[in-house]
Amino acid sequence: MTAIPPPATTIASLIDAYHEQRKDKPRPHLGASLLGHHCDRWLWLSFRWAVQEQFPGRILRVFRRGHMEEDTIVSDLRAIGVDLRHTGKTQRRVLFGAHVSGSLDGIAERGVPGAEKTRHVVEFKTHSKKSFDDLERHGVQKSKPQHWSQVQCYMHGTEITRALYVAICKDDDRIYTERVKYEREAAEDVIARGRSITLADRMPPPISTDPSWYQCKFCAAHSFCHERQPTKFANCRTCAHFTVRETDFLCERWGDAVPVDFQHTGCDSHVLHPDLVPWPMEGSEDGLSVTWVIDGKPVLNGEGGYKSREIVANPEACASGIREEVREHFPDAEVIG
């Protein structure tokens, strides 16, 4: 008897593709959950929307499962008498200035076993078995320094001196909890680091110049940092005219504040930030455009030249001058890939 052949497209692949096409816009702020990251450059690139990590559908579903787990943890904590507030849609947000902020998973007003009368910032995390085992062995600060920095920021922002870290092992549903003490100096240092990064006009150095360095090997910015690839994104934050201020964002070209919603697409006056491309720059005569030397050819970028979205789509095609040839027949032609 002949077996029924498997479908060319599986249900799993269709589900993953669905999640992959539902791309969220990058955050407008630098989140407290990232402030403990090991690399200043990665944080700057993330905040500038210059490198945007793309996850496969399966990983996006893993993230979704972590978010869904929060409701279960909240239910379990309340069941044992923890007075837990500001969860889910009522999360409390803490602001640190200079577009650095974060949202708490919750606040325990009272009822945490062993410290029933003490208020706690509450943070929920899910872990793989390997990650969970390491957490149990070494504790939050050593095993998950980024999580530790995150709760330090939250305690600082709420003036609460204790945090309850609740971790769930996704493999076997084990629970790990740890009460974390507020350390003012550590919190202030990590917040100051974040503010310095968001307000920086120029890109910080990488954590390593060695492409095989273990913290770089699997980083989404690896090709950018170690293979001299340009940014793939033309938005206000990758523009040389863009300035981050303490409370808003300024477009130097138009002399006005730029709303966050507009920043995702920007305008045709966009000029690529010099730190985000690998090409030599010949300079700017009018302050509105620059000339990049790509494959030995001058390519004007900005008003009167190639749009940034054309250059990031295919810099070699822009250098070849093919657009000018096509425009003899199609005046509005653009390089798209």
C-alpha positions in Angstrom: 0.0 0.0 0.0 1.3 3.4 -1.0 1.8 5.9 1.9 0.3 9.3 1.7 3.2 11.7 0.9 3.9 14.4 3.4 2.6 17.9 2.5 5.1 20.2 0.8 4.3 22.8 3.4 3.8 21.7 6.9 1.4 23.1 9.5 4.4 24.0 11.7 6.1 25.9 8.9 2.9 27.8 8.1 2.5 28.8 11.8 6.1 29.9 12.0 5.8 31.9 8.8 2.7 33.6 10.3 4.6 34.7 13.3 7.6 35.9 11.2 5.6 38.2 9.1 4.0 39.8 12.1 7.0 42.0 12.8 6.8 44.3 15.7 8.3 47.8 15.4 11.5 48.4 17.4 11.0 50.0 20.8 11.3 53.7 20.9 13.3 53.6 24.2 16.2 51.7 25.6 14.6 49.1 27.9 15.9 48.4 31.4 15.9 44.7 30.4 18.8 45.4 28.0 20.9 47.7 30.2 23.0 44.9 31.6 24.0 43.8 28.1 27.8 43.3 27.8 28.3 45.5 24.7 27.8 49.3 24.5 27.9 49.1 20.7 25.0 46.6 20.6 22.9 48.8 22.8 23.6 51.9 20.7 22.8 50.0 17.4 19.6 48.6 18.9 18.5 52.0 20.2 19.3 53.6 16.8 17.4 50.8 15.0 20.5 50.2 12.9 20.6 46.5 13.6 17.2 44.8 14.1 17.4 41.2 15.2 15.2 38.9 13.2 14.0 35.7 14.9 12.6 32.6 13.3 9.0 31.7 14.0 9.9 28.9 16.5 11.8 31.4 18.7 9.0 33.9 18.5 6.7 31.2 19.8 9.1 30.6 22.6 9.0 34.3 23.5 5.2 34.1 23.4 5.2 31.1 25.8 7.3 33.1 28.2 4.8 36.0 28.2 1.9 33.6 28.6 3.6 32.1 31.6 3.4 35.4 33.5 -0.4 35.0 34.1 0.2 31.5 35.6 2.9 32.8 37.9 0.7 35.7 39.0 -2.1 33.3 39.8 0.2 31.0 41.8 1.7 33.8 43.8 -1.7 35.2 44.7 -2.9 31.7 45.6 -0.2 31.6 48.4 -1.1 35.0 49.8 1.2 37.4 47.9 -0.6 40.8 47.4 0.6 41.3 43.8 -0.4 44.4 41.9 0.5 46.2 38.7 0.7 43.1 36.5 -0.4 42.5 32.9 -2.1 45.4 31.4 -1.7 47.5 34.5 2.1 47.2 34.6 3.9 50.1 36.1 6.5 51.9 33.9 9.6 53.6 35.4 11.4 56.4 33.5 15.1 57.3 33.9 15.3 60.1 31.4 17.1 60.2 28.0 14.7 57.6 26.6 15.7 54.9 29.1 12.8 53.2 30.8 11.2 49.9 31.6 8.0 48.1 32.7 7.8 46.0 35.8 6.2 42.6 35.8 4.6 43.5 39.1 4.9 44.8 42.7 4.2 42.7 45.7 2.8 45.0 48.4 3.0 42.3 51.1 2.9 38.5 51.6 6.3 37.4 50.2 7.2 34.3 52.3 10.0 35.2 54.7 9.4 38.9 54.4 5.6 39.3 54.5 5.6 43.0 55.3 8.2 44.1 52.8 7.3 45.5 49.4 9.1 43.8 46.5 9.6 44.6 42.8 8.7 41.3 41.1 10.3 39.9 37.9 9.3 36.8 36.1 11.5 34.7 33.8 11.3 31.4 32.0 14.4 29.3 31.3 15.6 26.2 29.5 16.8 23.4 31.7 20.5 24.3 31.1 19.9 27.9 31.9 17.7 27.0 35.0 20.3 24.6 36.4 23.0 27.3 36.1 20.7 29.8 37.8 20.0 27.4 40.7 23.8 26.8 41.0 25.0 30.3 40.9 22.1 32.7 41.7 20.8 35.6 39.7 23.7 38.1 39.9 26.3 35.6 38.7 24.2 33.5 36.4 22.0 36.2 34.9 23.7 39.6 35.3 21.5 41.2 32.8 18.4 40.2 34.8 20.1 41.4 38.0 20.8 44.8 36.5 17.2 45.0 35.3 15.7 44.5 38.8 18.3 46.9 40.2 17.0 49.6 37.9 13.4 48.8 38.8 14.1 49.0 42.5 15.9 52.3 41.9 13.0 53.7 39.9 10.3 52.7 42.4 12.3 53.3 45.6 11.6 49.7 46.7 14.6 48.0 48.3 13.9 44.4 47.5 13.0 42.4 44.4 11.5 38.9 44.1 12.9 37.1 41.1 10.7 34.2 40.0 12.0 31.7 37.4 10.3 28.7 35.8 12.1 25.8 34.1 10.2 25.2 30.8 11.4 21.6 30.7 10.1 20.3 34.0 8.2 23.3 35.7 10.6 23.7 38.5 10.4 27.0 40.3 13.3 29.1 41.5 12.9 32.2 43.6 15.4 34.6 45.0 15.1 37.8 46.9 17.5 40.4 45.6 18.7 43.4 47.6 18.8 46.9 46.2 22.3 48.2 45.5 22.1 51.9 44.8 25.6 52.4 43.3 25.1 49.5 40.9 21.7 50.8 39.8 22.9 54.3 39.3 25.9 53.1 37.2 23.8 51.0 34.9 21.2 53.7 34.4 24.0 56.3 33.7 25.5 53.9 31.2 22.1 53.6 29.4 21.7 57.4 29.3 25.2 57.9 28.0 24.5 55.4 25.1 21.2 56.9 24.1 22.5 60.5 24.0 25.7 59.5 22.1 26.0 60.9 18.6 28.7 58.5 17.7 28.8 54.7 17.8 30.7 53.2 20.8 33.5 50.7 20.2 32.6 47.0 20.2 33.3 44.7 23.1 35.8 42.9 21.0 37.4 43.3 17.5 37.9 39.5 17.3 35.1 38.0 15.1 35.5 34.6 16.9 35.0 36.2 20.4 32.3 34.1 22.1 30.1 37.1 22.9 30.3 38.3 19.3 29.9 35.0 17.4 26.1 34.7 17.6 25.4 38.5 17.9 22.9 39.9 15.3 25.5 42.7 14.7 28.3 40.3 13.8 28.3 41.0 10.1 28.0 44.7 10.8 30.9 44.8 13.2 33.3 42.1 11.8 32.4 41.9 8.1 32.1 45.7 7.5 28.5 45.4 6.3 26.4 48.6 6.2 23.2 49.0 8.1 20.2 47.5 6.3 17.7 50.1 7.7 17.0 53.6 6.5 15.0 55.3 9.2 15.3 58.6 11.1 17.6 57.0 13.7 20.1 55.8 11.2 20.3 59.3 9.6 23.2 61.7 10.0 20.7 64.6 10.6 19.2 62.9 13.6 20.0 64.1 17.2 18.8 62.5 20.4 18.0 65.0 23.1 17.1 64.4 26.7 13.3 64.5 26.2 12.8 64.3 22.4 14.5 63.8 19.0 15.7 66.6 16.7 16.0 66.6 12.9 18.8 68.9 12.2 17.7 69.1 8.5 14.3 70.4 9.3 15.1 72.0 12.6 12.2 70.4 14.4 11.3 67.6 16.8 10.6 64.2 15.1 7.6 62.2 16.4 8.5 58.6 17.1 5.8 57.2 14.7 7.5 59.2 11.8 11.0 57.9 12.7 10.3 54.4 11.4 10.2 55.6 7.7 11.8 59.1 7.8 12.0 61.3 4.7 13.8 61.4 1.4 16.4 63.8 2.8 17.8 60.9 4.8 21.7 60.7 4.8 23.3 57.5 6.2 25.1 58.1 9.5 28.9 57.7 8.8 29.3 55.2 11.6 26.8 52.9 10.0 28.5 52.3 6.7 31.9 51.0 5.8 32.7 53.4 2.9 35.0 56.4 2.8 33.1 59.7 2.7 34.3 62.5 0.4 32.4 65.1 2.5 29.5 67.4 2.1 29.4 70.8 0.3 25.9 71.8 1.3 25.4 70.0 4.6 22.4 68.2 3.2 24.0 65.4 1.3 27.3 63.4 1.3 29.3 61.4 -1.2 30.3 57.8 -0.4 33.0 56.0 -2.3 31.5 52.6 -3.1 33.5 50.2 -5.2 35.7 53.1 -6.1 32.8 55.1 -7.5 31.3 58.3 -6.0 27.7 57.9 -4.9 25.8 61.0 -3.8 23.5 60.3 -0.8 20.7 62.7 0.2 19.0 65.5 -1.6 19.7 65.4 -5.3 21.3 62.0 -5.1 20.5 58.4 -4.2 18.0 57.9 -1.4 19.4 56.0 1.6 16.9 53.2 1.1 18.3 52.6 -2.4 21.9 52.5 -1.1 21.1 50.0 1.7 19.1 47.9 -0.7 21.9 47.5 -3.1 25.0 49.7 -2.8 26.8 48.0 -5.7 23.9 48.8 -8.0 24.0 52.4 -7.0 27.7 52.6 -7.6 27.2 51.0 -11.1 25.0 53.9 -12.2 22.3 51.5 -13.5 19.5 53.7 -12.1 20.5 56.5 -14.5 20.3 54.2 -17.4 16.8 52.9 -16.4 15.6 56.4 -15.7 16.0 57.3 -19.4 12.9 55.1 -19.9 11.3 55.2 -16.4 12.0 58.7 -14.8 10.9 57.6 -11.3 12.8 54.3 -11.1 14.5 53.5 -7.8 17.0 50.8 -6.8 15.0 48.3 -4.6 17.3 45.3 -4.4 
